[in-house]
Structures are given as structure tokens and as C-alpha cells.
Amino acid sequence: MKSFSTDPQAIAARLRQARDSAGLSTREVAARLLDRARVQVSHATIGNYERGVSVPGIELLRHLAVLYDRDPEWFLESGLQPEGIRYRKTASRVKVAEEKQYVADATRWLDAYRRLERRAGRVLNGTHADFRPKPNQTGQDLARHVREHVLKLEASAPLPSVIKVLEEVFGVRVIELLTESRIDAFAARFGDEHAVVLNPRAPHDRSRLNAGHELGHVLFSDCGADSLPHKEVEVRAYDFAFYLMMPEAVLRGAFAGKSVVKLVRHKEEFGVSMAAMIYRAERAGILTKTETEWLWRQFSMRGWRQQEPGKVRADRATRFESMFEEVTAGPTPLIPKPDALRLMGVREAEMQARVNLAAGMVQSAEQNPSEPESEKGGEEPNVLRFPE
């Protein structure tokens, strides 16, 4: 039998993933190969294949593809691995093992996403995929340039969707991946492309800021060699994200009159949390230290550090799930669902779980936001006046 000339470790990773997804032991795989295909191979040999010690022949790999319900080409194509990962997380509370698992899961889904795109002929192409910032541009300067010259937004206009800017304007593939770990998001390079992964457990306002933060990393080419200290890179990405959604002139207007009710209105219109506005306003000199400290005390007293008043619409990444439904739907689908699943290397149940979750997200985004707490019950308890 002829052996593959591709990387043994890449094939080994695919074999492990396929067996884990099928929920089989190496002994069970060996038994099923013998029972169904009359192919005799020991479980130890299968283990060697999965460790990259040796490479299965082409005929055996075809039998394994049938057993695992995969496309044979799925085993042959080594998926791109993430490089230059930039996390948005609470670092002290996230274990290295949790990071590695999250990246591995995200890589698997991004690979499935890319395969579906190519087969469906719907590869993501942003209108400004080759955009690069000017040398020594600050985060705020880049945000202003993107708003004015790329997005053509009016100076005081809100940004409806950060996700659409990532995907449709800059050609960045975005997926959502749930985790119980304190990981909000990460950006990474996959070959010549970039991808952003978001944890949808984050509140809507923080999720938008996370998406903008990762876009900042992509545009500044932070997912490569470090050109600045880590803290400066993170601050620059945060500056970009905030001012992309809320220019400084709008921020100043939010604090004009010094009413928290006005902050709630701006939060709902621009999709930025009140906490982020306060933090940014102090840094910009819009608020004094005394005013800022008073506001934080009010936040603590009223429980707003856990849940602020005001609602922000969901801004979700569901292109992958929508594409899957579109190309596999109907009596004559572009790609029959079983073929699409084999191509992507995922089980129907787990793909359906993603579709269901995405459908719930879209529904949430399209519903009218609930009445903000700031409008309930007259002026108390959510109408505040800053101290004189």
C-alpha cells in the first residue's frame, strides 16, 4: 500500500480528533475495521498512527474515513494552526490548560468554517482586507481614520455592528465559542488570514468592545512579532475599540449636564458600557478624579458593577452557521448535509448545537430591547446628579 507523503503529525492529529469525536477507543476501532471492512490492524498500530510514529496507507485511511464518516481529503489536508495569539481575558484566573483547550476547539471550528467556505464558493473577502495603519498611529487616531475614511460614518453616528466591520470590511473570519473559563476573546493569524474568536457569555456591551479590541490587534499587526511592550499593545487596542464605537466628541456630550440618565441613553445608542465611558472620560480629562470616585461609589451602592441599567443589542457572529444552513437546505441543496458534515469533520449533533445557539442569538438581537431600568419608577433610584 502507498503511504501518504504529508506530515505524519498532521495526519495523527486528524486521526485522534476523528476517533475522539466518534467516542471510540483504539480497540473498538480495530474491532470495527475487522468486522465491517475485513481489515485486520491492531489497536497498538492505530495508536502509533495517532502518535505520528507511522503513517497509515491510502486504503486503510479510506476505510477509517468510512468508519469515522469523514471525507478522505479531511485527513490529508492539515489545518492551519494559530500564530501570534492575542487574548482578551482575566489572565490570573485562566489556566494554561484551559487556554490550550479553547484554542484547540476554536482551531477545529475555524478549519471547518474555511472548508465549508471553499466548497460553497463563499470565501470571505473584505472590501479593505489589505488595509494597514500609518506608522506610529495611536489607537484613537486609527479609530478616527477608520470611521471617517473606511466606514464613511458621520462624526456622531453610532456603529451598528462591529462584527460586520470585522467580516465585511476587513475580511476577518469571526466565530463564537462558549467556554466557562474567563476567556473573553482572542485574535490570531492562520497563515495569511486572521481570525477572531469570541466567548458569547460576555454581556453585549463587553462583547462589542472585545470584538473591537481584537480588530485593533489585527489592524496593528499585533499577531506577529512584538514591536511594543505588551501593556502598550493592549492599551492601544483598547483605545481603538472604544473610539471606534464612541468618538471623543460624543463621549464629551455624554457627560454634558452630568446626568447618569444621559449616560444610559448613550450606552444604548452606541453599545458601550457606562463603566467604559467613565474610565475613558477620566483618562481624557472629561471627569475629575473626585467625580470619578463618586460615580464608582454610586455604582457599588446600586449594584451596577454587576449589572448596569440600560440595554445593548446583541452584535453576534453567525455567518458560519447561517452559511451551513443555506448551503445544506432545501430539496436540492448546494451541498447535501451529510457531505458537508464529512467535509468539515464535525458531527451533526454538535453542528446543530451551534446552529441552535446562533438562532437564539439572532432572535435576541432582533427583539426590541427591554425598557431600560432608568425609565422605570420616575427619577429614583437611577437618576443621579454629579456632586457640585
C-alpha positions in Angstrom: 0.0 0.0 0.0 1.1 3.5 -0.8 1.7 5.8 2.2 0.9 9.5 2.3 3.7 12.0 1.8 2.1 14.6 4.1 3.2 15.4 7.6 2.7 12.4 9.9 1.9 14.6 12.9 -0.8 16.4 10.9 -2.4 13.1 10.0 -2.0 11.9 13.5 -3.9 14.9 14.9 -6.7 14.3 12.4 -6.9 10.6 13.4 -7.1 11.5 17.1 -9.7 14.1 16.5 -11.9 11.8 14.4 -11.7 9.0 17.0 -12.4 11.3 19.9 -15.4 12.7 18.0 -16.7 9.2 17.4 -16.3 8.3 21.0 -14.4 5.1 20.3 -11.3 3.5 21.9 -8.4 2.3 19.7 -9.6 -1.3 20.5 -13.1 -0.5 19.3 -11.7 1.0 16.1 -9.7 -2.1 15.4 -12.7 -4.4 16.1 -15.0 -2.4 13.7 -12.4 -2.3 11.0 -12.2 -6.1 11.1 -16.0 -6.6 11.4 -17.1 -4.1 8.8 -14.2 -4.0 6.3 -12.4 -7.2 6.9 -9.3 -5.2 7.6 -7.0 -6.5 10.3 -5.0 -4.0 12.2 -4.1 -4.0 15.9 -5.1 -1.3 18.3 -1.4 -0.7 19.0 -0.8 0.1 15.4 -3.7 2.6 15.4 -2.2 4.2 18.5 1.1 4.5 16.5 -0.8 6.3 13.7 -2.3 8.7 16.2 1.0 9.5 17.7 2.6 10.1 14.4 5.1 7.2 14.8 3.9 5.8 11.4 1.5 6.7 8.7 -1.5 4.6 7.5 -1.6 3.6 3.9 -4.1 5.1 1.5 -6.5 2.1 1.5 -6.6 1.9 5.3 -7.2 5.6 5.5 -10.2 5.3 3.2 -11.6 2.6 5.5 -11.1 4.9 8.5 -12.8 7.7 6.7 -15.9 5.5 6.2 -15.7 4.4 9.8 -15.5 8.0 11.1 -17.9 9.3 8.5 -15.4 11.8 7.1 -14.2 12.9 3.7 -10.9 11.2 2.9 -9.4 14.6 2.0 -10.2 15.8 5.5 -7.3 13.6 6.8 -5.0 14.7 4.0 -5.3 18.5 4.5 -3.5 19.7 7.6 -5.5 22.6 9.0 -3.7 25.9 9.6 -2.5 26.4 13.1 -3.0 29.7 15.0 0.0 32.0 15.4 0.6 35.2 17.4 -2.5 34.7 19.6 -3.7 37.9 21.4 -6.0 37.1 24.3 -8.7 39.3 25.9 -9.1 37.6 29.3 -8.6 37.7 33.1 -5.1 36.3 32.9 -4.7 35.4 36.6 -7.8 33.2 36.6 -7.2 31.3 33.4 -5.1 28.2 33.5 -2.7 27.3 30.6 -4.6 24.0 30.0 -7.8 26.0 29.6 -6.2 28.3 27.1 -4.8 25.4 25.1 -8.2 23.6 25.1 -10.0 26.8 24.0 -7.5 27.4 21.2 -7.7 23.7 20.0 -11.5 23.8 19.9 -11.5 27.2 18.1 -9.0 25.9 15.6 -11.2 22.9 14.8 -14.2 25.1 14.2 -12.3 27.6 12.2 -11.0 24.8 10.0 -14.5 23.5 9.5 -15.6 27.1 8.6 -12.9 27.5 6.0 -13.6 24.1 4.4 -17.3 24.9 4.0 -16.5 28.3 2.5 -14.2 26.9 -0.1 -16.6 24.1 -1.1 -19.6 26.5 -1.2 -17.6 29.2 -3.1 -18.2 31.8 -0.5 -14.8 32.7 0.7 -14.7 35.8 2.9 -13.3 38.8 1.1 -13.3 42.1 2.9 -13.6 45.4 1.0 -10.4 46.7 2.8 -8.7 43.4 3.6 -5.3 44.9 2.7 -5.7 48.0 4.9 -2.7 48.9 7.1 -2.4 51.8 9.6 0.0 54.6 9.1 3.3 54.5 11.0 3.1 55.5 14.7 -0.7 55.9 14.6 -2.3 55.8 18.0 -5.4 53.7 18.7 -7.6 56.8 18.8 -6.1 58.1 15.6 -6.7 54.8 13.8 -10.3 54.6 15.0 -10.9 58.1 13.7 -9.4 57.2 10.3 -11.4 54.0 10.0 -14.7 55.7 10.9 -14.2 58.7 8.6 -12.3 57.2 5.6 -13.1 53.5 5.6 -16.6 53.3 7.1 -17.7 56.8 5.9 -19.6 57.4 9.2 -20.8 60.7 10.3 -18.8 62.2 13.2 -21.5 61.4 15.8 -23.0 58.3 14.2 -23.1 55.0 16.1 -21.5 51.9 14.7 -24.3 49.3 14.3 -22.2 46.2 14.1 -18.5 45.6 15.0 -18.8 42.1 13.7 -19.8 43.3 10.2 -16.8 45.6 10.2 -14.5 42.7 11.0 -16.0 40.4 8.4 -17.3 42.5 5.5 -14.8 45.4 5.6 -11.6 43.8 6.8 -12.2 40.2 5.8 -11.6 38.8 9.3 -13.3 35.4 10.0 -15.2 35.6 13.3 -16.7 32.7 15.3 -18.2 32.4 18.7 -17.1 29.6 21.1 -18.6 29.1 24.5 -16.4 28.4 27.5 -16.8 28.5 31.2 -13.2 29.8 31.5 -12.6 33.5 32.0 -11.6 34.0 28.4 -13.4 36.8 26.6 -11.8 36.5 23.1 -8.6 36.1 21.1 -7.2 37.1 17.7 -4.7 35.1 15.8 -3.1 34.6 12.4 -4.0 31.5 10.4 -1.5 31.5 7.5 -2.1 34.8 5.6 -5.5 35.3 7.2 -6.7 36.5 10.6 -9.5 35.2 12.8 -11.2 36.4 15.9 -12.9 34.1 18.4 -15.4 35.5 20.9 -16.9 34.0 24.0 -20.7 34.8 23.7 -21.1 34.6 27.5 -19.9 38.2 27.8 -22.5 40.9 28.1 -23.5 42.5 24.8 -21.6 45.8 25.5 -18.4 44.0 26.6 -18.7 41.6 23.6 -18.7 44.6 21.2 -15.7 46.1 23.0 -13.9 42.7 22.8 -14.6 42.4 19.1 -13.3 45.9 18.5 -10.2 45.2 20.7 -9.3 42.2 18.6 -9.9 44.2 15.4 -7.4 46.6 16.8 -4.8 43.8 17.2 -5.4 42.7 13.6 -5.1 46.1 12.1 -2.0 47.0 14.0 -0.5 43.5 13.1 -0.1 42.7 16.8 -0.5 39.0 16.0 3.2 38.9 14.8 6.4 39.9 16.4 6.1 42.3 19.3 7.1 45.9 18.4 5.9 47.4 21.7 5.7 46.3 25.3 2.6 44.1 26.0 0.8 46.7 28.1 1.2 49.4 25.4 -0.1 47.0 22.8 -3.2 46.2 24.9 -3.9 49.8 25.7 -3.6 50.8 22.1 -6.1 48.1 21.1 -8.5 49.2 23.8 -8.2 52.8 22.8 -9.0 51.8 19.2 -12.0 49.7 20.2 -13.6 52.4 22.4 -13.1 55.3 20.0 -14.3 53.2 17.0 -17.6 52.9 18.8 -17.7 56.3 20.5 -15.6 59.2 19.3 -14.3 61.6 21.9 -16.8 64.4 20.9 -19.7 62.0 21.6 -18.1 61.0 24.9 -17.9 64.6 26.0 -21.5 65.1 25.0 -22.5 62.1 27.1 -21.2 63.8 30.2 -22.5 67.2 29.4 -25.1 68.1 32.0 -23.6 65.4 34.3 -26.7 63.1 34.4 -26.4 59.3 34.6 -29.7 59.1 32.6 -27.8 60.6 29.7 -25.1 58.0 30.1 -27.7 55.3 29.8 -29.0 56.8 26.6 -25.5 56.9 25.1 -24.9 53.3 26.3 -28.0 52.1 24.4 -27.3 54.1 21.3 -23.6 53.4 20.9 -23.3 50.0 22.5 -20.7 51.0 25.1 -20.9 50.3 28.8 -21.2 53.1 31.3 -18.2 51.8 33.1 -16.1 52.1 29.9 -17.3 55.6 29.4 -16.4 56.6 32.9 -13.0 55.1 32.7 -12.3 56.7 29.3 -13.7 60.1 30.4 -11.3 60.2 33.4 -8.4 59.4 31.1 -9.4 62.1 28.7 -9.8 64.7 31.4 -13.5 65.0 31.0 -14.1 63.9 34.6 -12.2 65.0 37.6 -10.8 62.4 40.0 -13.4 63.4 42.6 -16.3 63.0 40.1 -15.0 59.6 39.0 -14.6 58.3 42.6 -18.1 59.5 43.4 -19.5 57.6 40.4 -17.7 54.4 41.3 -19.2 54.6 44.8 -22.6 55.1 43.3 -22.1 52.1 41.0 -21.1 49.9 44.0 -24.1 51.1 46.2 -26.6 50.5 43.4 -25.2 47.1 42.2 -24.3 48.5 38.8 -20.8 46.9 38.8 -22.6 43.6 38.4 -25.5 44.8 36.2 -25.7 48.3 34.7 -29.0 49.9 33.7 -29.7 50.2 30.0 -29.8 47.6 27.3 -27.4 46.9 24.4 -28.5 44.9 21.3 -26.6 41.8 20.6 -23.8 42.0 17.9 -23.2 38.4 17.1 -21.0 36.4 14.7 -23.3 33.9 13.0 -22.0 33.9 9.4 -20.7 30.3 9.7 -23.9 28.9 11.0 -26.1 30.8 8.5 -23.9 29.6 5.6 -24.2 26.0 6.7 -28.0 26.2 6.8 -28.2 28.0 3.5 -26.0 25.6 1.5 -27.5 22.4 3.0 -31.2 23.4 3.0 -33.9 22.5 0.5 -34.7 19.5 -1.7 -31.7 20.2 -3.9 -29.0 21.7 -1.6 -25.8 23.1 -2.9 -24.1 20.6 -0.6 -26.0 17.7 1.0 -25.8 17.9 4.7 -24.0 14.5 5.2 -21.4 15.6 2.7 -21.0 19.0 4.4 -20.5 17.4 7.8 -17.9 14.9 6.4 -16.1 17.7 4.7 -16.0 19.8 7.9 -15.1 16.8 10.1 -17.9 17.5 12.6 -20.8 15.5 14.0 -24.4 16.5 13.1 -25.3 17.0 16.8 -22.5 19.4 17.5 -23.1 21.4 14.4 -26.8 21.5 15.1 -26.0 22.8 18.6 -24.1 25.7 17.1 -27.0 26.5 14.7 -29.4 26.4 17.6 -27.3 28.7 19.7 -26.8 31.1 16.7 -30.5 31.2 16.1 -31.1 32.1 19.7 -28.6 34.9 19.4 -30.1 36.3 16.3 -33.6 36.2 17.9 -32.2 38.0 20.9 -30.6 40.7 18.7 -33.8 41.3 16.7 -36.1 41.6 19.6 -36.9 45.1 20.9 -34.6 45.8 23.9 -36.4 45.8 27.2 -37.4 49.0 28.7 -34.2 50.4 30.3 -34.2 50.5 34.1 -33.5 54.2 34.0 -37.1 54.8 32.8 -38.9 52.9 35.5 -40.4 54.4 38.6 -39.7 58.1 38.0 -36.3 59.7 38.8 -35.3 57.3 41.6 -33.2 55.2 42.0 -31.4 55.5 38.7 -31.3 59.3 38.1 -28.2 60.8 39.6 -26.7 64.3 39.6 -23.0 64.6 39.9 -21.7 66.4 43.0 -21.1 70.1 42.6 
